[in-house]
Amino acid sequence: MGVVAGVTWYFSRDLPKIITVADYKPLGVTRIYGNYGREDALMGEFYKERRYVIPYEKMPEVVIRAFTSAEDDQFFAHSGINVASMLRAAIANFKAGHVAQGGSTITQQVVKSLLLTSERTFIRKIKEVIVASRLEKNLTKQQILYLYLNQIYLGHGAYGVQAAAQTYFRKDVSALSVGEAALLAGLPQAPGKYSPLLNSKRAKERQLYVLRRMFENKYISQGQMTEAAAQPIKIYRDEDVNKKYAAYLVEHLRRYLAEKYGEKALYEEALTIHIPASPELALAASKSVREGLELIDKRMGYRGPIQQLKSPEQIEEKLREIRLSVIDNRVKFKVLLPDGRMDPLEAMTMAGIKSDRELLTLNSVYQAVVTAVNDKKKYTSVMIGAVPAELPLEKMLWAKPVKDEKNPTAARGDPTLPSRVLAKGDLILVRVVEIGEKNITVALDQEPQVQGALFSMEAQTGYVLAMEGGYDFGQSEFNRAIQAIRQPGSSFKPVIYSAALERGFTPASIIVDSPIVYEDSESGKWKPTNFEEKFYGDTTFRQALIKSRNVPTIKLVQAIQVSKMIEYARRLGMNAQFNPDLSISLGSASMSLLELTKAYALFPRLGRRVTPIFLTKVLDRDGKLLEEQKPGLVAASPVVPVPAASSSPIMAPEPAVSASPVPPALAGIDAYPVPGDPDQVMDPRIAYVMTHLMKEVVNYGTGHEAKNLGRASAGKTGTTNDYIDAWYMGFTPQIVSGVWVGFDNQRAVGHSETGARAALPIWLSYMREAVKNYPDTDFTIPSGVVFASIDPVTGKLAPANASSAIREAFIEGTEPKERIDSDRVNTDAGDDFFKEDIE
């Protein structure tokens, strides 16, 4: 006894403190919940060990019995050590000459996992025995099982039985069957070796062993054992929730949380994050961006097949590969059969799918192999795995030649005959467009190379509703919504025109749209033109914006002065690098989509700056609030500051620049930001007048497709030189959203791929879903705004009976005073709005 006591004392000197259940703080999972924290709206997870701790009371009896049968059938009888098991292991280790077998009880496994290292030495084993005995004296058997079943590693990143139940079976641990519980209980000894996804036969053998031990321990009957052994089990593939809904948004949040709280807290401390974005709207944003980019890409032409399969063997192998991929993507799980095989056909049957044909869904894209090309009947036969389909000529008419400088032989084209586009053995992408009783019809498809981004937030709160940073996060993690710095082109014009309103211009001001020439130190002379390469003479301020005219905009900036224009943009919160020259008139300053969207939010917010709110709450594992982000309130009736004398009088431009004198600056020009309210950076009246003008961009100008939203909206298109960037920035009273389209290498998107054609359809598709949760209202009109009926050509007051009169918003006191003669009214002016600029 003295020797035993001495050995115990010697090895007990540096043993760790025995933990209590309250001390158990394992590595946890940080989870992101959408819709302001809705529990069924999980959108992201970060962890080193995927573990969901559950109390012992919620662990079903079948799970406890399965694990004790597999790992320690004397658990409830021993005091932490099973001497017989240890002797058996000692003999095996002596014969092997090294530690080859363990005789650890569940208590010892808890000690090894939580309190000691996992090294396989005799000294550590002695310490393990001592600590296990002490642990049994301090904790109940139920508490030890609580630690064990939450701590144990069960393969494929799953720690604990709850995470394992969700990983393998997509269900809560409380819903596990006897067979499923036995399968999990067989994993602790070697999670990789007995994984049903990696080695199904060994997994089945191990499950049968556990079932037999459960029967021998009288936990289940022979009938239950036989039934569980014969039961096919659904095994799900691991799904990355971070990429399921809003991959770019989740990654942005990950970076923010890691920077603010540290990676240890992010990956280990089980934080809970609430965000405004919802899974439903995130999917709508992704769908809108992807479908929009696919349409743009098709307008560029067909780049050829993915691959040309030369031999029948290659074709057969590829079709088999496609078939398995189609089954996996549709069924989402595999089936472990009683003989240990994983059978995809059985998975189809259990999913209620009777044939390969039923695997295909409308509007889904699949790989297919061309099996025949029939020019006479003008269709192509393809196989999608084991499913035949027809590709008629009219479903590939977009496949015109495209110039590919890197691979000029890859591109085919001239879709007057199928054989001029496709050939037998081509591996292509097809989209299912019709599933008939006999035939399946598909359309030729291809993955786009052009990129795009979308950013959307609530106008009045700044809550971020959606952010898409590209076509596919899996291919490129570069977030083009916040990381891409691009020229906004004409979508910057509302900033310029709002500055001009502050300097005294009105929607009825006349600007001469005529040729101008500037000396340029690099190119000698700069001769700016409009998009249509025409000049229109006397042009109203409102029509210059609605039609996105370049020359009048340049003259406005010269009247404002470049330096003052840059100061104004800075005041609004724009941090872009502005060139100190007139090129800023055409949107030459590069900025992110996020930055431009923030600027546009000023208009529905009546001049108040907004900070985008990506998350609303951060909680620790105990529910303690670590961070809360709330929106700044928007006053229902913003106060217009008392006018102050301007310290910066406007210099009149040279006569060659404008035939009209520069109007006096608006009273109160130097009052912003408002003292004591730094977020009020624009006169509310100017914000509304600009909103009204951009409503007219939608009603009469380059953004007219946005009328299809069916409710009040305002916006502006943007297209840079050579069609390199395409933008649409638009908003309703509740939501402001922006879309950018372009190539990462800044090459042309394509001829006529303007903001109106490339970006606006994406915006419209997304906004149709986004506005559904908001009332159909119009924009708030602040005090100090009046309306007047004016002639759209001259800007003068129109006669009461003029059919072409436009109801325009003005800051009170700046509305036109001169009335046009009734015999000079242009009754056809309104018809011209749709005949010009398509930017």
Secondary structure, 3 states (H helix, E strand, C coil): CHHHHHHHHHHHCCCCCCCCHHHCCCCCCEEEEHHHHCCCCEEEEECCCEECCCCHHHCCHHHHHHHHHHHCCCCCCCCCCCHHHHHHHHHHHHHHCCCCCCCCCHHHHHHHHHCCCCCCCHHHHHHHHHHHHHHHHHCCHHHHHHHHHHHCECCCCEECHHHHHHHHHCCCHHHCCHHHHHHHHCCCCCCCCCCCCCCHHHHHHHHHHHHHHHHHCCCCCHHHHHHHHHCCEEEECCCCHHHCCCHHHHHHHHHHHHHHHCHHHHHHCCCEEECCCCHHHHHHHHHHHHHHHHHHHHHHCCCCCCEECCCHHHHHHHHHHHHHHHHHHHHCEEEECCCCCECHHHHHHHCCCCCHHHHCCCCCEEEEEEEEEECCCCEEEEEECCEEEEEEHHHCCCCCCCCCCCCCCCCCCCCCCHHHCCCCCEEEEEEEEEECCCCEEEEEECCCCCEEEEEEEECCCCEEEEEECCCCCCCCCCCCCCCCCECCHHHHHHHHHHHHHHCCCCCCCEEEECCCCEEECCCEEECCCCCCCCCCEEEEHHHHHHCCCHHHHHHHHHHHCHHHHHHHHHHCCCCCECCCCHHHHHCCCEECHHHHHHHHHCCCCCCECCCCECCCEEECCCCCEEEECCCCCCCCCCCCCCCCCCCCCCCCCCCCCCCCCCCCCCCCHHHCCECCECCECCCHHHHHHHHHHHHHHHHHCCCHHHHHHCCCCEEEEEECHHHCEEEEEEECCCEEEEEEEECCCCCCCCCCCCHHHHHHHHHHHHHHHHHHHCCCCCCCCCCCEEEEEECCCCCCECCCCCCCCEEEEEECCCCCCCECCHHHCCCCHHHHHHCCCCC
